[in-house]
Amino acid sequence: MPTPESWIFRLRLPLLMLVACLPGWALANLDFSNARVSHLDNGMTLIVLEEHTLPVVSVQMLYRVGARNETAGATGLAHFLEHMAFRDSENFPDTGLVSAIYAVGGEWHGYTWLDQTTYYATAPREQLDLLLRIEADRMARLQISEEDVIVERGAVLTEMHSYENDPMSVLHDNAMYLTFLAHPYRNNTIGWESDVAQMRHTDVVAFYKQHYHPGNAILAVVGDVRSDQVIRQVHEHFADLPGHSPTPVPHTVEPPQNGERRIRLQGELDQKHFKIVYRAPAASSPDYAAFLVLQELLGGGSGVSFLQNDWGTPVLADSPLGRIPGSLTTWFPPSAQDYAFVISGTEAPDADETRIESAVSGTIEQLRSRLERNREPVMTALEHARNRVLRELVFDVQTTEDAAHQLSFFAGLDALDALLELPKSVAGISTNDVLRVMDRYLQARQRTVAWYVPAQPSIPDFIPNIAEPEPPIPKVKTLAAKDSPVAPPAPVLTELLSPPHIARLSNDVPVVLQRSPLSPTVSLRVISPQAEFPAGTKVNPNQPVWGYSTVIEDVLPAELPAAIERAGKALEQAKPAIGPDTVDASDPEALMQQSFTDLLDLSSAKPTGSINPLLIVISGDINWEKATTALERTFGERSPAAFLTPETKPPIEAKTIETQLSTPAAQVQLGYIVQAPAPSNPQSAAWQMALYIFTHHYEGRLGEEAISNRGLIYYIGSEYHTDGTNGWITLSMGVDPKNLPALQSLLREKLKELVEQPPTQAEVDEARNHLLGRLVSAAQSNPELADKLAQQWLWYGPMADYQSNAELKDELAVYSAGLPRSMNTEALERRLEAVSREDILVLLPAFTNGSIVSIETPPP
């Protein structure tokens, strides 16, 4: 038997082309040229990339199976199986496939798409073996019971109905079904409701046995690891698993579209939505790079990462499509076979549809005409488009998780070579290349036009008879089971990045600069009091502290001075926020957040006068001296913003609030809010641990019961907030209207149980270990690092001193020499380690005495 090393070859990615194309670019540590690929005898592909900047590891397991492999009457199987693959397995029973990752401070997720199903996790580097054992169990040892299929069906249908609240999702499914007459790319990834409602246990098991095996799998491991050791560990866990040929791509070839197709939907909407769909080349096609440049020329793109691109890129204001009034996006996802290019938009209810369609088609034809003339302006535009595509490729890969995703994703499309050559291919695109793909794909006769427009509610002529799925069978569990396992050891918190550099501008505005070699990008964050910023400003309101805004710029190093100048102008033109924002009464999530705001009376303490910076954070490939010089030039003569001083909120009586939407919705909301200590208070650590124990995403006492055991909901959002003086915790859950009473009852039951059956020591230890681990694994990219540093400064550092004792503001000078108090991993670690089980038991009566908020659909 050959040694693992004999199967290895090195990928040669010409990333140096990126450096040559744009001045000032640096080569990232996440260099794919260092990746190593091996193939096990059973057919499994392994890709390993060492990256030692941070003490973390990311694992991505991809299976070459998705919606394209489903048939009529059995749609949604790949997605349903993905849900089942986060439940029980032989060695990780009782949702241990996910809870074991949470317990060591890791994060996990997965998704299903047309060509693949993929699972990924990031954790402290010491947990690599755990992540590999989980993937081995997921591949060969899932325990798929009939009971779990029945329960999970409820969660899947809840997720499906959440998409039905989004008109664009509904329109997408209809447009694709019309665009593809023969190819299974027409399939709705989550499936059609009638298929999911009647899906059998035997269908799921058969699909699992057919598609989940080493020959159909690609495993990528990226992080602070040693390749030889990873290869040995992978062989230990996977080499003995039987494999066979990978799932083939569909052999059906979609016939040419020789005429425009149309669909028009009507619903209870307050705006019009449209999609114009063209066929587009696969990621392995010779036309792929040219089409990326074409997308950039028309409206702008966002790289080739499906994980980051999501459902559309807003067009650039100065692009041809950007000159069309309205809110337009373009979407060109990578695929194994020819798929789609989509131009989408949202318009006023009285918008002229013909005018909009003509504007889009006219823009395409005008670009074609300009390219044919091939004059100097279009050559300049082409050069800029090529450079913007190359720029976005850099932003595609900023973390170990990004790298693992890209390597496995494109390998799964049989397009890894195309990815590796993409910078070179893009750099060589000519006007003739762009014209070629325009002529091949963007002819008027090849488009599908879909509209979703407002209409008066009416009774449909035909109401389908969808079989009601079996009711969930609640599992009976005892809390004693949580005491039996030994809690995993606390993670080793090793900081590989150099500490942040703390500086002050001449006006005493603090600046936090974090140098990170992981990505050749820079993230700028300027925090100021909440304001109304000019159009086009990327801003995150009420983050990281309520009442403040974060102006966001993510750029290349050479672009940092211009980004600082843009941020400065945004603050100059900003106006103090006056009055509450208008809330869309048809949006369940917006009404939920407004209810939380009203309960705590969070509209107070608004700033007046000019908007100035409170804190500036920069992370990435930076030169400290040059960065501070540019900041001084833009912000140094401005008065620093004053800290807002909200009043301490008195205890709020627990309430039950029910609010009705203005129009019916496929999914409503249930929420919970309770006052908590501000993060500057050491007691907040105990509250964060209590929140983890009660619920976190898909797990915790409430999450496990509501999602895994009863299938009432799909996900629970849990957040810790502060305005600098007060703290509060919120939970929000999307729920189908028919399940709302049961979820309300369960929430009350679990809150009561938390006091009557208090957390065990094992639960407390797991909560602490999770939070400690996330101090290491939660922030890798420059945006994440910058946001983390801003939060730590404002949650735990000088802001706490300002709020508690105004006399301490002069001590800010002390912080310029080093890290602020409680703004480093060791200090936060000490906080968490100081929390005892008794500390958590003491706070539980207050934790469970919050208010329950229901956002309900109006009666018919």
ZAMARGU-4260 file (C-alpha; in steps of 0.2 Angstrom, whole numbers, plus 5000, padded with zeros to 4 digits):
<rodrens>
0) 5000/5000/5000 | 5008/5017/4995 | 5011/5030/5009 | 5000/5045/5010 | 5014/5056/5004
5) 5015/5047/4987 | 4998/5054/4983 | 5002/5072/4986 | 5005/5085/4973 | 5005/5104/4976
10) 4993/5116/4968 | 5001/5130/4959 | 4990/5145/4960 | 4996/5161/4951 | 4991/5173/4965
15) 5006/5183/4961 | 4996/5189/4946 | 4986/5198/4958 | 5001/5207/4965 | 5006/5212/4948
20) 4989/5219/4943 | 4986/5232/4956 | 5000/5242/4965 | 5001/5240/4984 | 4994/5222/4985
25) 5003/5210/4997 | 5003/5192/4996 | 4991/5184/5009 | 4997/5170/5020 | 4982/5161/5014
30) 4991/5156/4998 | 4983/5142/4988 | 5000/5138/4980 | 5004/5129/4997 | 4989/5118/4997
35) 4992/5099/4996 | 4980/5087/4988 | 4979/5068/4991 | 4967/5055/4986 | 4963/5040/4997
40) 4961/5023/4989 | 4942/5024/4993 | 4941/5039/4982 | 4940/5053/4995 | 4949/5069/4990
45) 4959/5078/5004 | 4965/5096/5002 | 4976/5103/5016 | 4983/5121/5018 | 4994/5126/5032
50) 4991/5143/5039 | 4999/5147/5056 | 4993/5165/5059 | 4980/5160/5071 | 4978/5145/5083
55) 4962/5139/5074 | 4958/5125/5061 | 4943/5125/5048 | 4936/5109/5041 | 4925/5108/5026
60) 4917/5092/5020 | 4908/5093/5003 | 4897/5080/4995 | 4894/5081/4976 | 4875/5080/4978
65) 4862/5093/4978 | 4845/5098/4971 | 4851/5093/4953 | 4851/5075/4959 | 4832/5075/4964
70) 4817/5070/4954 | 4799/5075/4953 | 4790/5070/4968 | 4806/5069/4979 | 4812/5086/4979
75) 4821/5093/4994 | 4829/5076/4999 | 4847/5083/4998 | 4842/5098/5010 | 4832/5086/5021
80) 4847/5075/5023 | 4858/5089/5027 | 4846/5093/5042 | 4847/5075/5048 | 4866/5075/5047
85) 4866/5087/5061 | 4857/5075/5073 | 4861/5058/5079 | 4876/5047/5074 | 4884/5031/5082
90) 4897/5040/5091 | 4889/5057/5094 | 4871/5053/5099 | 4858/5066/5104 | 4863/5080/5092
95) 4881/5078/5098 | 4887/5081/5080 | 4884/5100/5084 | 4884/5101/5103 | 4902/5094/5104
100) 4908/5108/5093 | 4899/5121/5103 | 4906/5113/5119 | 4924/5117/5114 | 4922/5134/5108
105) 4919/5131/5089 | 4906/5136/5076 | 4898/5125/5063 | 4886/5126/5049 | 4881/5119/5032
110) 4871/5121/5017 | 4863/5113/5002 | 4863/5120/4984 | 4861/5114/4967 | 4878/5104/4965
115) 4883/5101/4983 | 4879/5098/5001 | 4893/5105/5012 | 4897/5105/5031 | 4910/5116/5039
120) 4917/5120/5056 | 4930/5131/5064 | 4937/5128/5081 | 4953/5130/5091 | 4967/5120/5083
125) 4968/5107/5097 | 4950/5101/5091 | 4955/5095/5074 | 4953/5077/5078 | 4936/5080/5085
130) 4930/5088/5069 | 4937/5074/5059 | 4928/5061/5070 | 4912/5071/5068 | 4914/5071/5049
135) 4918/5052/5048 | 4902/5048/5058 | 4892/5060/5047 | 4898/5051/5032 | 4895/5033/5037
140) 4887/5031/5054 | 4871/5043/5055 | 4857/5036/5065 | 4842/5041/5055 | 4826/5036/5064
145) 4808/5037/5059 | 4805/5048/5074 | 4819/5060/5070 | 4812/5062/5052 | 4795/5066/5058
150) 4802/5079/5070 | 4814/5087/5058 | 4801/5089/5045 | 4793/5102/5056 | 4810/5112/5056
155) 4812/5110/5037 | 4794/5116/5034 | 4797/5131/5046 | 4813/5136/5036 | 4803/5134/5020
160) 4790/5146/5026 | 4803/5159/5032 | 4808/5160/5013 | 4790/5163/5009 | 4790/5179/5019
165) 4803/5185/5006 | 4795/5190/4989 | 4812/5188/4980 | 4814/5170/4986 | 4797/5166/4980
170) 4800/5174/4963 | 4817/5166/4961 | 4809/5148/4963 | 4796/5152/4949 | 4809/5161/4938
175) 4821/5146/4938 | 4807/5133/4935 | 4802/5143/4920 | 4820/5146/4914 | 4825/5127/4914
180) 4813/5116/4905 | 4823/5100/4906 | 4838/5102/4917 | 4836/5098/4936 | 4843/5115/4939
185) 4825/5120/4939 | 4823/5112/4956 | 4819/5122/4971 | 4833/5117/4983 | 4823/5116/4999
190) 4810/5106/4989 | 4791/5109/4986 | 4780/5108/5001 | 4770/5093/4996 | 4786/5083/4993
195) 4793/5087/5010 | 4777/5084/5019 | 4776/5067/5012 | 4794/5062/5012 | 4797/5045/5019
200) 4810/5038/5031 | 4815/5025/5018 | 4818/5039/5005 | 4830/5049/5017 | 4840/5033/5021
205) 4841/5027/5003 | 4847/5045/4998 | 4860/5044/5012 | 4867/5027/5007 | 4868/5032/4989
210) 4877/5049/4990 | 4887/5049/5007 | 4903/5040/5004 | 4921/5043/5002 | 4921/5043/4983
215) 4908/5057/4983 | 4917/5068/4996 | 4930/5082/4996 | 4938/5086/5013 | 4947/5102/5015
220) 4957/5106/5031 | 4965/5124/5033 | 4973/5131/5048 | 4987/5130/5061 | 4991/5112/5057
225) 5005/5101/5050 | 5000/5093/5033 | 5008/5076/5037 | 4999/5075/5053 | 4983/5079/5045
230) 4985/5066/5032 | 4989/5053/5045 | 4973/5058/5055 | 4962/5058/5040 | 4968/5040/5035
235) 4965/5034/5052 | 4947/5040/5052 | 4942/5038/5033 | 4953/5025/5025 | 4943/5010/5030
240) 4926/5017/5024 | 4920/5009/5008 | 4918/5021/4993 | 4912/5020/4975 | 4911/5031/4960
245) 4905/5049/4963 | 4887/5055/4960 | 4888/5060/4941 | 4881/5077/4935 | 4865/5076/4926
250) 4866/5070/4908 | 4852/5081/4902 | 4857/5095/4891 | 4845/5110/4893 | 4839/5114/4875
255) 4842/5132/4868 | 4830/5145/4873 | 4824/5153/4857 | 4811/5165/4864 | 4807/5176/4878
260) 4798/5168/4893 | 4787/5177/4906 | 4779/5174/4922 | 4769/5186/4933 | 4764/5183/4951
265) 4752/5192/4962 | 4752/5194/4981 | 4749/5205/4996 | 4764/5216/4993 | 4768/5234/4995
270) 4781/5235/4981 | 4785/5227/4964 | 4799/5214/4962 | 4807/5208/4946 | 4820/5196/4939
275) 4827/5195/4922 | 4836/5178/4920 | 4849/5173/4906 | 4858/5157/4905 | 4876/5159/4910
280) 4892/5148/4909 | 4898/5135/4922 | 4913/5138/4933 | 4924/5126/4922 | 4919/5134/4906
285) 4931/5144/4895 | 4918/5158/4896 | 4918/5159/4915 | 4931/5173/4917 | 4925/5183/4903
290) 4907/5183/4910 | 4914/5188/4927 | 4921/5204/4918 | 4905/5206/4909 | 4895/5206/4925
295) 4908/5219/4932 | 4906/5230/4917 | 4887/5230/4918 | 4884/5233/4937 | 4898/5226/4947
300) 4901/5209/4956 | 4907/5202/4972 | 4920/5188/4968 | 4916/5170/4966 | 4913/5164/4983
305) 4895/5157/4984 | 4897/5158/5003 | 4899/5176/5003 | 4889/5182/4987 | 4872/5176/4994
310) 4858/5181/4983 | 4864/5196/4974 | 4877/5210/4973 | 4870/5228/4973 | 4875/5237/4957
315) 4888/5251/4958 | 4880/5268/4957 | 4892/5273/4943 | 4889/5257/4933 | 4878/5256/4917
320) 4864/5247/4927 | 4867/5258/4942 | 4861/5273/4932 | 4843/5265/4931 | 4832/5271/4945
325) 4828/5259/4958 | 4836/5245/4968 | 4845/5233/4957 | 4857/5218/4960 | 4866/5206/4949
330) 4869/5187/4953 | 4881/5175/4944 | 4884/5160/4956 | 4897/5147/4951 | 4890/5130/4945
335) 4895/5114/4938 | 4885/5116/4922 | 4878/5131/4914 | 4866/5140/4926 | 4860/5158/4927
340) 4864/5176/4927 | 4850/5186/4936 | 4847/5205/4936 | 4834/5209/4950 | 4826/5224/4956
345) 4812/5231/4968 | 4801/5245/4962 | 4787/5256/4968 | 4769/5248/4966 | 4765/5260/4951
350) 4782/5258/4942 | 4781/5256/4923 | 4786/5238/4920 | 4789/5241/4902 | 4800/5256/4905
355) 4811/5246/4917 | 4813/5231/4906 | 4817/5242/4891 | 4830/5251/4902 | 4839/5235/4907
360) 4839/5228/4889 | 4844/5245/4882 | 4859/5245/4894 | 4865/5228/4888 | 4864/5234/4870
365) 4873/5250/4873 | 4887/5241/4881 | 4888/5229/4867 | 4888/5244/4855 | 4902/5252/4865
370) 4912/5236/4865 | 4910/5234/4846 | 4917/5252/4843 | 4932/5247/4854 | 4937/5265/4858
375) 4948/5272/4872 | 4934/5275/4885 | 4928/5257/4884 | 4946/5250/4885 | 4948/5260/4901
380) 4932/5253/4907 | 4937/5236/4903 | 4954/5238/4912 | 4944/5244/4928 | 4932/5230/4927
385) 4946/5217/4926 | 4955/5225/4941 | 4939/5225/4951 | 4936/5207/4948 | 4954/5203/4954
390) 4951/5214/4969 | 4935/5205/4974 | 4945/5188/4972 | 4956/5194/4986 | 4941/5198/4997
395) 4934/5180/4994 | 4947/5172/5005 | 4950/5181/5021 | 4949/5167/5034 | 4954/5149/5035
400) 4935/5145/5033 | 4935/5155/5017 | 4950/5145/5010 | 4943/5128/5015 | 4926/5133/5007
405) 4934/5139/4991 | 4945/5124/4989 | 4932/5111/4992 | 4918/5121/4983 | 4927/5122/4966
410) 4934/5105/4968 | 4916/5099/4969 | 4912/5108/4953 | 4927/5100/4944 | 4933/5117/4942
415) 4948/5118/4954 | 4960/5121/4940 | 4949/5135/4934 | 4949/5143/4951 | 4968/5142/4952
420) 4970/5150/4935 | 4956/5163/4937 | 4967/5178/4941 | 4977/5175/4925 | 4962/5171/4915
425) 4953/5187/4921 | 4969/5198/4918 | 4969/5192/4900 | 4951/5196/4895 | 4949/5207/4880
430) 4934/5216/4872 | 4932/5202/4860 | 4930/5189/4874 | 4916/5200/4882 | 4907/5202/4866
435) 4908/5183/4863 | 4899/5179/4879 | 4887/5193/4877 | 4882/5186/4860 | 4881/5169/4867
440) 4871/5172/4883 | 4863/5189/4883 | 4852/5189/4868 | 4834/5196/4871 | 4826/5180/4865
445) 4836/5170/4878 | 4829/5179/4893 | 4815/5175/4906 | 4806/5189/4914 | 4797/5187/4931
450) 4787/5200/4940 | 4779/5199/4957 | 4767/5213/4960 | 4754/5219/4972 | 4736/5212/4970
455) 4720/5212/4981 | 4718/5196/4991 | 4707/5184/4983 | 4702/5165/4985 | 4712/5154/4973
460) 4702/5144/4960 | 4711/5128/4966 | 4718/5125/4983 | 4730/5110/4983 | 4727/5096/4996
465) 4744/5095/5004 | 4744/5080/5016 | 4747/5086/5034 | 4763/5079/5041 | 4763/5068/5056
470) 4764/5078/5072 | 4781/5078/5080 | 4784/5065/5093 | 4793/5074/5108 | 4808/5065/5115
475) 4808/5061/5134 | 4825/5066/5141 | 4831/5069/5159 | 4843/5083/5163 | 4854/5070/5173
480) 4861/5065/5156 | 4870/5081/5155 | 4880/5077/5171 | 4887/5061/5164 | 4899/5066/5151
485) 4915/5074/5157 | 4916/5092/5151 | 4929/5094/5138 | 4945/5103/5144 | 4946/5122/5143
490) 4954/5127/5126 | 4972/5133/5126 | 4971/5152/5123 | 4986/5155/5112 | 4987/5172/5104
495) 4998/5172/5088 | 4994/5189/5082 | 5004/5203/5089 | 4994/5214/5102 | 4985/5229/5095
500) 4994/5245/5094 | 4985/5259/5104 | 4987/5277/5098 | 4978/5294/5100 | 4975/5308/5088
505) 4979/5325/5093 | 4961/5328/5099 | 4962/5312/5110 | 4952/5301/5099 | 4958/5283/5102
510) 4964/5273/5088 | 4966/5254/5089 | 4977/5246/5075 | 4978/5228/5073 | 4991/5221/5061
515) 4986/5204/5053 | 4995/5195/5039 | 4981/5183/5036 | 4973/5193/5022 | 4980/5207/5011
520) 4965/5218/5015 | 4961/5232/5028 | 4946/5235/5038 | 4942/5253/5044 | 4929/5256/5058
525) 4924/5273/5063 | 4912/5273/5078 | 4902/5289/5081 | 4885/5293/5090 | 4870/5287/5080
530) 4866/5297/5065 | 4858/5299/5048 | 4872/5296/5036 | 4872/5301/5017 | 4866/5288/5004
535) 4879/5276/5000 | 4888/5275/5017 | 4890/5257/5023 | 4885/5259/5041 | 4880/5247/5055
540) 4868/5256/5067 | 4867/5252/5086 | 4884/5242/5085 | 4894/5238/5094 | 4884/5248/5107
545) 4866/5255/5106 | 4865/5273/5102 | 4881/5272/5091 | 4885/5269/5073 | 4899/5260/5065
550) 4905/5267/5048 | 4912/5253/5038 | 4926/5252/5025 | 4934/5236/5019 | 4948/5240/5006
555) 4965/5235/5000 | 4980/5243/5009 | 4983/5256/4995 | 4965/5262/4996 | 4966/5265/5015
560) 4969/5284/5014 | 4954/5286/5002 | 4944/5276/5013 | 4948/5286/5028 | 4944/5302/5018
565) 4927/5294/5013 | 4923/5290/5031 | 4927/5308/5036 | 4916/5315/5023 | 4902/5303/5029
570) 4903/5310/5047 | 4904/5328/5040 | 4888/5326/5031 | 4879/5315/5044 | 4864/5323/5054
575) 4859/5318/5071 | 4846/5305/5071 | 4829/5312/5075 | 4815/5302/5081 | 4812/5283/5079
580) 4814/5275/5062 | 4798/5270/5052 | 4794/5252/5055 | 4787/5241/5041 | 4771/5234/5049
585) 4771/5219/5037 | 4789/5214/5043 | 4788/5202/5058 | 4807/5204/5062 | 4806/5223/5061
590) 4790/5224/5072 | 4799/5212/5085 | 4814/5224/5086 | 4803/5239/5088 | 4794/5230/5102
595) 4811/5227/5111 | 4815/5245/5109 | 4799/5251/5116 | 4800/5240/5131 | 4816/5247/5136
600) 4813/5265/5130 | 4829/5265/5120 | 4825/5280/5110 | 4833/5292/5123 | 4850/5300/5124
605) 4852/5305/5106 | 4866/5317/5102 | 4865/5334/5095 | 4876/5345/5084 | 4890/5338/5073
610) 4894/5320/5072 | 4912/5316/5077 | 4922/5300/5080 | 4922/5292/5097 | 4934/5277/5092
615) 4943/5272/5076 | 4949/5254/5073 | 4959/5247/5059 | 4964/5229/5056 | 4974/5221/5042
620) 4989/5224/5031 | 4993/5241/5038 | 5008/5253/5041 | 5004/5261/5058 | 5013/5277/5055
625) 5005/5280/5038 | 4988/5275/5044 | 4989/5287/5059 | 4995/5301/5048 | 4980/5299/5036
630) 4968/5298/5051 | 4976/5314/5059 | 4974/5323/5042 | 4956/5318/5041 | 4950/5318/5060
635) 4963/5326/5070 | 4956/5344/5071 | 4938/5338/5075 | 4932/5338/5093 | 4930/5320/5099
640) 4912/5314/5101 | 4906/5314/5119 | 4901/5298/5127 | 4882/5297/5128 | 4876/5295/5146
645) 4860/5285/5146 | 4850/5284/5162 | 4850/5267/5172 | 4834/5259/5167 | 4824/5254/5182
650) 4818/5236/5183 | 4804/5233/5170 | 4789/5223/5175 | 4788/5206/5165 | 4775/5208/5151
655) 4766/5198/5138 | 4765/5208/5122 | 4755/5203/5107 | 4756/5213/5091 | 4748/5210/5074
660) 4756/5212/5057 | 4747/5223/5044 | 4746/5209/5032 | 4746/5190/5033 | 4763/5181/5033
665) 4769/5164/5031 | 4780/5165/5046 | 4778/5176/5062 | 4789/5179/5077 | 4791/5175/5095
670) 4803/5184/5106 | 4810/5186/5124 | 4819/5201/5132 | 4826/5203/5149 | 4837/5216/5157
675) 4855/5211/5161 | 4871/5219/5168 | 4881/5230/5156 | 4896/5220/5150 | 4907/5232/5160
680) 4900/5224/5175 | 4909/5207/5180 | 4893/5199/5183 | 4889/5200/5164 | 4900/5184/5162
685) 4888/5174/5172 | 4873/5181/5162 | 4882/5176/5146 | 4885/5158/5152 | 4867/5157/5158
690) 4861/5163/5140 | 4872/5149/5132 | 4864/5136/5144 | 4847/5142/5140 | 4849/5143/5121
695) 4862/5146/5108 | 4857/5145/5089 | 4851/5127/5088 | 4856/5120/5105 | 4854/5124/5123
700) 4839/5119/5133 | 4827/5129/5123 | 4835/5126/5106 | 4837/5107/5108 | 4819/5105/5113
705) 4811/5117/5101 | 4821/5112/5086 | 4828/5094/5088 | 4815/5087/5099 | 4799/5095/5093
710) 4802/5103/5076 | 4793/5119/5080 | 4806/5131/5073 | 4822/5131/5063 | 4833/5143/5073
715) 4834/5154/5088 | 4843/5171/5087 | 4851/5176/5104 | 4860/5192/5107 | 4868/5202/5122
720) 4866/5221/5120 | 4872/5236/5129 | 4870/5255/5128 | 4885/5257/5139 | 4875/5259/5155
725) 4862/5245/5153 | 4862/5228/5147 | 4849/5217/5140 | 4847/5200/5132 | 4835/5196/5117
730) 4829/5180/5109 | 4820/5180/5092 | 4812/5165/5084 | 4803/5163/5067 | 4788/5152/5069
735) 4774/5146/5058 | 4757/5154/5064 | 4750/5137/5068 | 4765/5133/5080 | 4765/5149/5089
740) 4754/5143/5104 | 4765/5128/5106 | 4781/5138/5106 | 4774/5151/5118 | 4770/5137/5130
745) 4787/5129/5128 | 4796/5145/5131 | 4787/5148/5147 | 4790/5130/5152 | 4808/5131/5149
750) 4810/5147/5158 | 4802/5139/5173 | 4812/5124/5172 | 4828/5133/5172 | 4825/5138/5190
755) 4816/5122/5196 | 4830/5111/5188 | 4845/5123/5188 | 4860/5120/5177 | 4872/5106/5182
760) 4890/5108/5184 | 4893/5100/5167 | 4882/5113/5159 | 4891/5127/5167 | 4908/5120/5162
765) 4903/5118/5144 | 4896/5136/5144 | 4913/5143/5150 | 4923/5132/5138 | 4912/5138/5123
770) 4915/5156/5127 | 4933/5154/5130 | 4935/5145/5114 | 4926/5158/5104 | 4938/5171/5111
775) 4951/5162/5100 | 4940/5155/5085 | 4927/5169/5082 | 4937/5182/5073 | 4949/5179/5059
780) 4945/5191/5045 | 4950/5209/5046 | 4931/5214/5047 | 4929/5202/5061 | 4945/5207/5070
785) 4940/5226/5068 | 4922/5223/5075 | 4929/5212/5089 | 4942/5226/5095 | 4928/5240/5094
790) 4917/5229/5104 | 4930/5225/5117 | 4935/5243/5119 | 4917/5250/5121 | 4911/5235/5131
795) 4925/5232/5143 | 4938/5246/5141 | 4938/5265/5143 | 4920/5267/5139 | 4915/5258/5155
800) 4926/5270/5165 | 4918/5285/5157 | 4901/5278/5161 | 4904/5274/5179 | 4915/5288/5184
805) 4918/5304/5174 | 4934/5308/5184 | 4942/5293/5176 | 4942/5300/5158 | 4959/5308/5161
810) 4966/5290/5163 | 4963/5287/5144 | 4982/5293/5142 | 4986/5277/5151 | 4978/5266/5138
815) 4989/5273/5124 | 5004/5264/5131 | 4995/5247/5130 | 4979/5237/5130 | 4964/5244/5140
820) 4959/5235/5155 | 4949/5220/5151 | 4953/5221/5132 | 4963/5206/5131 | 4960/5188/5131
825) 4968/5184/5148 | 4957/5197/5157 | 4941/5190/5149 | 4947/5172/5153 | 4949/5177/5171
830) 4931/5184/5171 | 4924/5168/5164 | 4934/5157/5176 | 4929/5166/5191 | 4910/5162/5188
835) 4904/5148/5199 | 4888/5137/5197 | 4882/5147/5212 | 4884/5163/5203 | 4873/5157/5189
840) 4860/5150/5201 | 4858/5167/5210 | 4854/5176/5194 | 4841/5164/5187 | 4826/5171/5194
845) 4830/5188/5186 | 4835/5179/5170 | 4818/5171/5168 | 4808/5186/5173 | 4808/5195/5156
850) 4794/5199/5144 | 4788/5188/5130 | 4783/5196/5113 | 4773/5189/5100 | 4771/5196/5082
855) 4756/5187/5075 | 4747/5187/5058 | 4730/5195/5057 | 4715/5184/5057 | 4708/5180/5040
</rodrens>
